[in-house]
Amino acid sequence: DFLVMKDLSSVFAKLDEGWDVVAYSDNDGIPSGACRQYTSNFMAGRKGNVVSGTWWQNIKVKLTRLCGEGDYNSDKVCCHAAFMKEPKYCWVPWGFLEWLKVPENDPDVHFVGFKSRRDSPEDLKQLETVKRTNQPAKALPEDARIFCLQGNESLAPHLNGEVWWQKWNFSTRATGASVWGDWNHFDIRFQCKDENGGLVCEKGQWGEGQRVIPNIWGRIGYHLFFHTTKFDAHTAEDVLNSNWLLAELYQRSLGKVA
């Protein structure tokens, strides 16, 4: 899902400078630097850093807490729930534990649970445990230092990566001419050209209208988003010899393109 193009020494150098974590964001308009919102798809961290430590503490709280009555199987992380048999599996909605890396993004902030009417002494004891173990996520310390690769250094020059699957003409440095059946092998929504290392697209998955992806070849690495878009290839040579824009990216990573 990731392709590394350059030596990662510059990433480790940031850690040596005292940054807790180096990650990336998809914010196109801000140069690389300090950030609070970032993706965990690519992360480097100092041993014992407070960012990873806080995230792990918050994850453990979510997995060990006692959820309220009716909370299991809802928009909430639940491994244990009041007034029900211990479930066989933890219930973890997609992304909920990942979002905790930024504690203020805790999905529990928006959760409204069922208000129990139970009032026996034993039931009230369970309800007290629910209240005690369901607390807001612990905030990051004010001095937490997160460095984001962003702007024209972001590892996601195109959100979701569909751009890499367009048909590419290596000679003209532009989207290749379409023929019947191309939709089975390429993403045919793009019309782009390479201009001095920037990809200028007159249309794309957004529709008509020019957009420019700067520094298309010069980033440390690339998040390719294979979980959302991919076309079939049987061997590595098939990929390298294909007409996808992705093929040039792979060739460059292997030193096959100047």
C-alpha positions, 0 to 999 in steps of 0.5 A: 500500500506504500511505495518508498522512493527515497532514503528515510534518513530525513524522517529519522533526522526529525526524530533526532531533532526532538519530534515525537512522531513524524507522519503525513497529512493530506493538507495541500495548502500548508508546508511540512511542519508541526501539526495536530491532525494527521494520518497514521498510515505512515508513522515514525516515532521516538521510543517512549514518545507521548503521542503513541503512549497517550494513544495506547492508553486511550485504546486500552481504556476503550477495550477494558471499560464496561459499556452501558446497557444497549451499547454493544453492537452500536457506534461505540467500541465495546468488549464488555457491556452491562447486563448482558452475557460476556460477548465472544468478540469485541465490537470495534466500528471501523476507524474508531481506535485509529481516530483516537490518535488525536484524542479530540476526535474520540467518536464517543463525544457524539455517542448518546447511549440508552438511559437505563431504568434499572435501580436494584442495588446490584444493578446500580453497582454495574451502572456506577462501573459504567460511569466510572470507566467511560470517561473522555479520552485523555488529551495529548500533552501541550508539549507533544511534537508531531511533524507532518509531511504535507503540502507538496511533500505529503505522501498522498498527492492524490486522495485515494490514489485513483490518479495512478491507474490512468493510462499513461503514454511514456513518450508524450508524458501524458494520459494515453489515448483511450480505446474500447475496453479501457475501462476494464484496465484503467481509470479513464476519468483522467486527462493529465500531462507532466509539466516540469514534474507537476501533473496538470490534469484537465479532468479527473475523478472530480469531473471537469476543471484543471487541478495541478498535483505538484512534485508528482515524482519527488516525494519520499514515498507514496500512499497508493490506497490499494484498499480502495482502487486496484486493477489486476496484474499477475507478476511484478513484470506485468506491473512494470511493463504496464501502461499505468501511470503507476508503472512509471512510479515503480520504475522510478523507485527502482532506478529504471527511469532517469 
